[in-house]
Amino acid sequence: MNKRNIKYGYCIQNGKIMINEAEACIIREIFAERHSGKGVQTIGKELFESNTDYFSDSQAKAVKKVSAILYSSVYIGEKGFPAVVERSVFEAVGKTKGKRSKKAHVCKVDMLADPSEAEFVYNESEEIISAETEINRLLDLDGADTKKLREMIMKLAAEKYAAVGEQDITL
């Protein structure tokens, strides 16, 4: 396994996968913040804004990376990796997956004549959140099946479109 394929939080020493303690501290903090109720978007934004190495590419990528970390079982010692977080914390965080406040989420529509004045408002279901998380996970994998990803993205778009309530559209 070369450096390019090693998970964040780990390194290779003498041919063995070892914990990179500096990165593991950040991982533990991510789990602690999520476990205490902080949202994935907020955690990613804060890591990006603080210019934390690995999370400094863009805010959107930082959020995806945080999500991938929170739902990757390697961090509890699976797949030949040493544990960075305790299983109980990982499982508790896993139970928060897809749980958000009941407030509506706003999605800007770039394709309209005047996107600054148009918004679709919809409530995200657990299915939508789960599909987004799975798509993001697959996008982070090298060699992901692009045909399958396209199908998943189109299905997600249809689900989001169906979730837009007619009374919520303001044009």
C-alpha positions in Angstrom: 0.0 0.0 0.0 1.5 3.3 -1.0 1.1 6.7 0.5 -1.5 7.8 -2.1 -3.9 5.0 -1.1 -3.5 5.3 2.7 -6.5 6.7 4.7 -6.2 10.1 6.4 -5.1 9.4 10.0 -2.7 6.7 9.0 0.8 6.2 7.7 3.0 3.3 6.7 6.0 2.5 8.9 8.2 -0.5 8.3 5.6 -1.9 6.0 2.8 -1.7 8.6 -0.2 0.6 8.8 0.3 2.9 11.8 -1.7 5.7 13.3 -0.5 9.2 12.3 -1.1 10.8 15.7 -1.4 14.4 14.5 -4.1 13.5 12.0 -5.7 11.1 14.4 -6.2 14.0 16.9 -8.2 15.8 14.2 -10.2 12.7 13.5 -11.1 12.3 17.2 -12.1 15.9 17.4 -14.4 15.5 14.3 -16.1 12.5 16.0 -16.3 14.4 19.3 -17.9 17.4 17.7 -20.4 15.4 15.7 -21.2 13.3 18.8 -22.0 16.5 20.7 -24.4 17.6 18.0 -22.4 19.8 15.6 -23.4 19.3 12.0 -21.1 17.9 9.3 -21.4 21.1 7.3 -20.3 23.2 10.3 -17.4 20.9 11.1 -16.1 20.9 7.5 -16.5 24.7 7.2 -14.5 25.2 10.4 -11.7 22.9 9.3 -11.6 24.6 5.9 -11.7 28.1 7.4 -8.9 27.3 9.8 -6.8 26.1 6.8 -6.4 22.6 8.4 -4.1 20.5 6.2 -6.2 17.9 4.2 -9.3 20.0 4.5 -8.0 23.2 2.9 -8.9 22.4 -0.8 -12.4 23.8 -0.7 -15.2 24.0 1.8 -17.3 21.5 -0.2 -14.5 19.0 -0.3 -13.8 19.5 3.4 -17.5 18.7 4.2 -17.3 15.5 2.0 -14.1 14.5 3.7 -15.6 15.0 7.2 -18.6 12.9 6.1 -16.4 10.1 4.7 -14.4 10.0 8.0 -17.4 9.8 10.2 -18.9 6.8 8.3 -15.7 4.9 7.6 -15.3 1.8 9.7 -11.5 1.8 9.3 -11.4 4.3 12.2 -12.7 1.6 14.6 -10.0 -0.9 13.6 -11.6 -2.7 10.6 -9.9 -3.7 7.4 -6.5 -4.1 8.9 -6.3 -0.5 10.3 -5.6 0.2 14.0 -8.5 1.9 15.8 -8.4 5.7 16.1 -11.8 6.0 17.8 -13.8 3.8 20.1 -16.6 1.7 18.6 -19.2 3.2 20.9 -18.4 6.7 19.7 -18.5 5.5 16.1 -21.8 3.8 16.6 -23.3 6.8 18.4 -22.2 9.1 15.6 -23.6 6.6 13.0 -27.0 6.9 14.7 -27.0 10.6 14.0 -26.6 10.0 10.3 -29.5 11.6 8.4 -30.9 13.3 11.4 -31.3 17.0 10.9 -33.5 19.7 12.1 -37.0 19.9 10.6 -36.4 23.3 9.0 -36.5 23.5 5.3 -33.2 23.5 3.2 -32.7 26.0 0.5 -31.2 25.0 -2.9 -30.2 27.8 -5.3 -31.1 27.1 -8.9 -28.4 28.2 -11.3 -30.3 27.5 -14.5 -33.1 30.0 -14.1 -33.1 33.4 -15.7 -32.4 35.2 -12.5 -31.0 32.7 -10.0 -30.5 35.4 -7.3 -34.2 35.7 -7.0 -35.3 32.1 -7.3 -35.1 29.3 -4.7 -36.7 26.0 -4.3 -37.3 25.0 -0.7 -37.6 21.4 0.3 -37.4 19.2 3.3 -34.7 16.6 3.0 -35.9 13.0 3.8 -33.6 10.4 5.3 -33.6 8.7 1.8 -32.2 11.9 0.2 -29.6 12.4 2.9 -28.6 8.8 2.7 -28.3 8.9 -1.1 -26.2 12.0 -0.9 -23.9 10.5 1.6 -23.5 7.3 -0.5 -22.8 9.3 -3.6 -20.2 11.4 -1.8 -18.5 8.2 -0.5 -18.4 6.7 -4.0 -17.0 9.9 -5.4 -14.1 9.8 -3.0 -13.1 6.2 -4.2 -10.6 5.7 -7.0 -12.1 3.8 -9.9 -15.8 4.2 -8.9 -18.3 3.0 -11.5 -19.3 6.2 -13.3 -22.4 4.7 -14.9 -23.7 3.6 -11.5 -22.8 7.1 -10.1 -24.7 8.8 -12.9 -27.8 6.7 -12.3 -27.6 7.4 -8.5 -27.2 11.1 -9.1 -30.2 11.2 -11.5 -32.3 9.2 -9.0 -31.3 11.7 -6.3 -32.2 14.6 -8.5 -35.6 13.1 -9.1 -36.2 12.5 -5.4 -35.2 16.1 -4.7 -37.5 17.4 -7.4 -40.4 15.3 -6.0 -39.7 16.8 -2.5 -40.2 20.3 -3.7 -43.7 21.4 -2.6 -45.6 23.6 -5.1 -46.5 26.0 -2.3 -42.8 26.4 -1.5 -41.7 27.6 -4.9 -41.0 31.3 -5.1 -40.2 32.7 -8.5 
